[in-house]
């Protein structure tokens, strides 16, 4: 499943949550109908999510693909937490290719792992990451299948490089991080230099020095982010550091450290910004900190399904 397909599934789940609000209005229903009309798969995904919820939530059948408000009986509320886990597990199984399950090393969501490789290099793996390791060839290679790694490269005759979907990042020194995002790859250098080579045959290689960051995809450089390298690597100490960051960006980052779905597609969130430090190991506490700092409404449907919207009248 690619990023667009997974996003559509998350949106379908979000629509079910929004339509379950007892005060749902006609504008929300109309917006859901418009979303279903955008692509043939949308109505199908919505129907799948509705069927999952309908297993424990009595509702009156209606014509068409868009459900009316889902009315929850008291016993259904208790079962909702278990039900919410079902689409999450389905999403996880479909979104994660089987070769990542068979990776040489992988971490779970929120897990931090420190390793010493056979050549003496040190590796720190962020949560929800997977790598294959081959130190036997003329070039020592670490293939990043998912997530983010920080490497301290041991000196040896053979060069050391991190490979991923978008290209390679070869060490010309010792310490750097590589993060694989949905659309591109982020490289952060803390010591010496690296050479970034996009996968495209005509992609121009560039060098990056200590204290610098760069984003690239298979075609070339996309953009240099403004964040400091210290903030970008604070996850190794269990922290996420933000400096006047747009709230959707903050929530996307936080979602990488909690199981289940953290839905936050309210357009009003774009106008909110956050400066501060959030813990990676206590995502619920992080949401409480955000709620205390900003006008937010956090709807906890279950431990596995949370929706964040701007504070205001119920929608």
N, C-alpha and C positions, 0 to 999 in steps of 0.2 A: 504494500500500500504506500503510495507516495504522499507527500505532505499535503497536497490539495485534497486528496480523498479523505485523509484523516481529519483535516479541517472541516470538511463537509459533514462528517459523522459527528464531530463535536458540535457543530452548529445545529444539527438535527436534535441532538440531546438537549441543547440549550433551548430550542423552541418548545420541546415537551415541558421543560421546567417552567418556562415563561407562561405557557398556556395553562399550567396547573394552578397558577395564582387565581384565587377566587375572585379577585378584582380585575381580571384581565379585561382589556377594552377592545373595541372594534378595530382600532388602529393597529393593535398588536396582531390581531387575527389577519387583518389585511396585509400586514407586512410579511406574515408567514406565508400567505398565499402567493405573494410576489416572489418570495424566496423559492418556493416550490416550482414556480414557473420559469425560474432562471435556467434550470438544467433538468433533464429528465431523471437524473439520479436523485435529485433532492426529495421529490415526493416519495420515492421508494425508501430512502433512508429514514424519512420521517415516519413512514408506516412501520418500518422495522422497530424503531425506538418506541413507537406507540404500542406495538404489540407486546414488547418486553414489559413496559409499564402496566399494560392492561392485564397482565397475568395476575397482578395483585390489586389493581385499582379499578373498581367498578366504574363503568362509564356508559353513557347512552350512545349507541352507534349513530353516526351522522353520515350523510352522503359526501363524497369527495375525499380528497387526500388530507385535508386539514382538520385536525381534531378540535372539538370544542373544549371548554375547560374540563380538566380531569378532576373529578370529585373524589376525594380520598375518604374512605371510611376509617374509623379509629384503628381497626386491626390492620388496615393497609398501611397506615403510617409506620407501624412497627416493622412491617415487612419491607418497607421502601429501601431501608439501608442495604438489606441483602440483595434486593433487586437491582439497585444502582451498581452493585459490584459486577453484575453480569455483563452489561455493555462495556465496562472498563476492561474486564478480562478479554472480551472479544476484541476490543480495540488493540490491546496489547499483543494478542496472538497474531492478529492480521498485520499490525504495523511493524513488527520486528521480524525481519527475514531469518530463516532458520540458520543460515551460516553465522549469524551473530550469536545464536545460542551455543554454537560449537566453537566459538572463538577461544584462543589460548587463554585469555584473561577477560573477565567481564565483571561489572559491578551492578548492583541493584539500585533502584531509585533512592537517593539520599545517602548511599554508601560511599565512603572514601577509602581508597586502598593504596598503600605504599609498598612498592616492590623493589628489590634489587635484582637486576638482570644478570645473566650468566657472565657478561663482559664487565660487570661492575657498575654499569649505568644504573641510575635510580629513576624510578617511574612513579608518579602520583596520578592515580586515576580518579576523575570526578565521578559522581553518581551517574547511573544509566549509561555506562561507557563499555565499549568492547574493542579489543585489539588482538591482532595476530602478530607474533614476534618471530623473526628469522635473523639470527646473528651469525649464520654459517657461511654466507656468501661473500663476494668481494665488497658488497655494500651491506652494512648492518641495517635492517629494515624493521620498522614498526608500522604495521598497517592499521590505521584508525578506522574502524568500521562504524563507530557510533560514539558520540559524546565528546569528551575532552580529556587531554593528558598533559602533564608537565614532566619534562625529561631533564635530567642532569647527566650529560653524556660523558662517559668515561673515555679517556684518551686511548686510542688504539690505531693500528695501521689502516684498518678499513673505515671508510666514511660511515656516518650514521645519518639516516633520514627517516622522517615520518611521512607515510603515504596516505592519501585518502582519495575520495571521489573526485576532488578538484585538481589534484596534482601532488607535488612533493615539496617537503621543507627540509633541506639538508643543513646539518649543523656545521658551522665554520668555527664553532667555539663549544660552549657547554650547555647553557640553560635556556630553555624556551618552552612555550606551551602552544598546543594546537587544538582548536575547538571546531568541530564539525557542526554547523547549523543547517537549517533547512535549505537555504538558498546559496550559501557560500561558506568559506572557511576563515576563521579568525586565528592569526598568529600573534603571539606576544613574546617578545624577547627580553630576558632579564640580564643576560651576560653574553658578551662577545657578539657574534653575528650569525645569521642564517641566510641561505639562498632559497627563494621561493620560485618554483617552476610550475606554472599552470599546465594542465594536462594537454591543452590544445597545442598542435604542432607548431603553430606560429605565435604561441603565447610567449611573451618576453620575460625572461627570468629577472628578478630584482633581489637586491640584498637589503636586509633589515638589521639595524643595530640595537644595542642594549637600550632599554627604555622606550622602544618603539613598538607599535602595533600596525597591522595591516589586514584587510580583508581581501580575499581573492576567490574567484570561481574558476571553472574549467577554461574560460576564455582569457582571463587576465585579472588585473587589479580592479576591485569594485569600489571600495572607499576606505580611507583610514578613519577609524573611530576616534572620538575625542577623549574617551576615558583614559585614566592613568593606568599604567601597568600594575601598580600596587593594588588598585581597586579591582582590576580584572582578575587578579589571582588570589583575592581574599577568601575564595571558597576553600582554599587549603587550610584555613584556620576556622572554617565553619561559619563564615560571614559573607554577606552580600552587601557591598558598599555602593551607594548611589549618590550622585551629585546633580541635583536638578534634573532628574530623569523623568520622562513621560511615564505616567502610571501604567499604561498598557505594557511598556517595556519591562517595568518592575514586576508586573504580574506574570509575564511570560517567563522571566528568569526564575521567579519563585516556583512556578509550576514544574520546573525541572527537578525540584527537590521534594515533591509530594506525590504519592500515588493517586490514581484516579484522575478526574477531570477538574480543572480550575477554569471555569468559563468566565470570560471578561470581554465581551464584544459590544458593550454599551458605548455608543459614539461619544457620550458625554465624558467618558473617562479620558479622552484625548486631551481635555483641557486641564487635567490635574497633573501635578508634578510632585516628585518626592525627593527629599534629601535626607539621608540617614543610613543606618546599618540594620540589617535584618538577619536573624539566625537561619541557617540552612537546615538544622536538625529539628527545629520546632516551627513548622510552617503555619500551624494554627496560631501560635503566638505571634508570628510575623504578620498574619492577617489582622490580628487584634491591634498590633502596633500601627498598621496602616489605617485601620478604622479610627484609631484615636487621633491620628494626624490629619486625616482628610475626610471630607464628607462622603462616606461610602455606605452602601448597604450590602452586607455579606449574608447571603442565603445559604445555609448549610443544609442541603437536602439529605445528605448522609456524609459519613467520613470520606466517602469516595467521590462525592459530587458536590461541588461548591460553585456558586455563581456570585460574582461581584458586579455591582452596578453603582452608579452615582446616586447619592441619597436624594430622596424626593418622593413624590406621591407613588404609591404602588402601581406597577404597570401590569 
